[in-house]
Amino acid sequence: MDNKDVILIGPPGSGKGTQADLLASTCGLLHLSSGDLFRENVRNGTPLGKLAKDYMDRGEYVPDDVTVAMVVERMQRPDAARGVIFDGFPRTEKQAAALKQALAEHGRGIKRVIVFQVPDREIVTRLSARRVCPKDGATFNLLSKPPKVNNICDNDGAELVQRDDDKPETIERRLEVYHRQTAPLVSYYQAEGLVSRIDGSKRVESVLDDIRSILG
Ligand code: AMP
């Protein structure tokens, strides 16, 4: 069994996407974000995007069967063969079981599950300050990673926007859903001896160092 896949679990805004990008560019793994895949489908107006949008706008999870089908399809493309950093997937035990099976079918397994710990009050501050580029999906933060020019994407000059689900009412809902549905996944993976916890409230570079030393 080739255990090279890594899972990042943590509340929304805990830095999973940022760290997955940095890790992907240095260790050659593919960054697979289920949230990004859903947003791409919403932008392109696909049937999957239309179905997912209502759930996303409410801050709720898209049903497991739909989510699993989308992620498994992505995992089967050639660029995923070198190993994947899963960001935001799995989020339920059903998804975790489906992932285990899909990996096993390719003789693969999970190397490590990194759990990001960040207090809820900090999540609310971070997500309220998050801005995204509607064109290329790049993420900025008015507090910790501001764009070079106020409210403009560094990459393509598009005007940044706030994600609909980063509005205060929806943030509360997403945190509640995370604690109820995803936090229990940690015990699931702990039983398999795969969990390492990190302090996600530290600076981006320190968090990256911590994850690198865990992954070895
Ligand atoms: P994210 O960018 O990871 O915070 O995801 C944004 C939204 O996409 C979530 O609030 C959910 O509505 C949906 N979503 C992303 N990943 C999953 C997943 N693994 N299971 C169910 N819904 C998901």
Residues whose N, C-alpha, C, O or C-beta is under 5 A from the ligand:
A	BS01	AMP	P12 S34 G35 D36 F38 Y55 M56 G59 E60 Y61 V62 T67 G88 F89 P90 R91
